[in-house]
Amino acid sequence: EYLSTATAPGKAILLGEHAVVYGKPAIAIPVSQLRVEVTIEKFRCPDNEIWIDSPVVRLYKNVKDLPFENPLRLAIDLTKDRCTTKTFSGMMIRINSALPIGGGMGSGAAVSCALIRALSTCLDGQALPAETVNALAFEVEKIHHGNPSGVDNTVITYEQPIYFKRNTPMKMVQVGTPIHLVIADTGINSATSTMVNGVRKRYEQDKERYQGIFDSIENLVDKAHQAIEIGDINTLAMTMNENHRLLQAMEVSSFSLDRLVKTAITAGALAAKLIGAGGGGNMIALCTTETTKPVSQALNAIGAVRVFSFSLADNKGGI
Ligand code: PMV
């Protein structure tokens, strides 16, 4: 018997990943076409327990048999604490995801948001308010990697393009003209924690150099913010290309990512950069309506995984 369901989108960081961990701003957008779906069904089992069925990570387990620090268990425990209803009958939580795990698209935060909403709806008859969903998902993010900026859970909870700075209320970004994008996956998994820790290590070894890189990124993010609002695609392209170079300088790009970036540019993209933690995972290319197709084809031709295009609508709602 069906009890409740909720979905959450993926996300892409247009500019500012990694520097955002150090208090710099970032611009992130939801990727509504790729979603995580959580469905809760009644499940007959002794003691009214909660089970999880998540085929993408090959998990089928009673929640009480997961360690406390398991991100799914933590999301469930935090949600139960916040809900008014404390008694329930056995349930099965099914998690399905079109998002690549560890691909820099915020799969972890998307699972948390969808799970928190589905479970709170199931228990209390309505989902917890967005602010609470965001705060709980942030607690779970801390388990994925020790020092998250909070950008993932925020853009995914609100499903709006955002200008985000640590410990500052996020700002919605107005989109002045539609933005056409292509995302492609290297097919290589990379753990956010490993990449974030790597940057931390290099930062500690040469603070001055890294601080300089972070300052330059901040500059680009602010330029890009303005460009998006006034619909200046060429300036946006310049900032994204420059941001990729700075990510290379931070040693978070990789051979496969750079190969996809080069291929996209050669095929006519205005800009291309890695998105998220890097080391593998995804890249994004800024295109026009005319170049979306040739860029996608070129990326497919060199073996990129799951190439797809989408548009970020302007604030009047058109694409
Ligand atoms: O690769 P993802 O989707 O986990 O994104 C990570 C973004 C970082 O800036 C690298 C880390 C963070 O906490 O903001």
Residues whose N, C-alpha, C, O or C-beta is under 5 A from the ligand:
A	BS01	PMV	E17 H18 V20 V21 G104 M105 G106 N147 P148 S149 G150 V151 T192 G276 A277
